[in-house]
Amino acid sequence: MPIVPDDVPAYGGDQDDDRGASRLSGPLFRDETFQDGTSRDGTYRNDTPSAQPLPHAAAPQNPEPMPDAPQPAPAPQKKSAGRDLGAAIGVGVGLGVVIVASLFVVKAVFVGVVAVAVVVGLWELTSRLQERKGIKAPLVPLALGGAAMVVAGYARGAEGAWVALALTGLAVLVWRMTEPPEGYLRDVTAGLFAAFYVPFLATFVSMMLAADDGPRRVITFLLLTVVSDTGAYAVGWRFGTHKLAPRISPGKTREGLVGAVLFAMAAGALCMQFLIDDGTWWQGLLLGLAVAASATLGDLGESMIKRDLGIKDMGTLLPGHGGIMDRLDSLLPTAPVVWLLMVLFVGSG
């Protein structure tokens, strides 16, 4: 999973604050005086019993102006990652170890990891919707149906995933009927969106895993997404000057997108050539290009959601990263893209 923070100033800042701060100038009170009893216009004020006139306060002094002394140039400010980068890297490495261990030990364990991530992601999303918008998407049918979707995608493929999605949607409609009708359409619409956005897209990861070389396909999918995010961060942080989508995510730059494409294409060529059975380097170039595009669009999509909700992160579960959904933003829309291209290039396995 991506370990690079997504809200850095040069690329990926989801909640950059564009508001300026106004400043006050001039005295707050017209009768403000200095310690010697004179006001700002040079006249003497004796409003208090303790004030005593001073001999030199009879007339304002007008000394000759002194030439300005040369001021040292301000030190250039270093760019900041915007988060605790050490914590972000540590958490990312820990997640990577869990993923790799579950992938190559028992496939079913990794399916369980995906299901847990889906349930936590649904909890974060529905919680933020209720807190910020008053939308009550039914979590219980979403969580149960989401976990079932991931398992069905692994066991029965695309057909199982579609059936599980339909049943989850029906469960959301029925579950919400137990509450008053006010806001029914709003709540079930949000529930159906959540069912599609989180668990259904995640089923494509378990469908990749079902192939004979499934663990290597999943590793390729994760590596390309991480490399795309890393390339965008590195190039955007160093060279980024032209905004990519300032109204959605002001920190993202066109230079960062170019970095994402180049890094992902290079990694894709290597992965398809050496990891995937019957894969070739030119297929990896196309795969990397598609991953860079889908990962960027996924990141922008969640930025839109968070801006609409008025939040910076979906949660606080992962130090240095935010919540689970803040790590799934680029992975979720990339999963069906990688699954489809893998099937087209080398078959379903």
Disulfide bonds with the S-S distance in Angstrom:
none
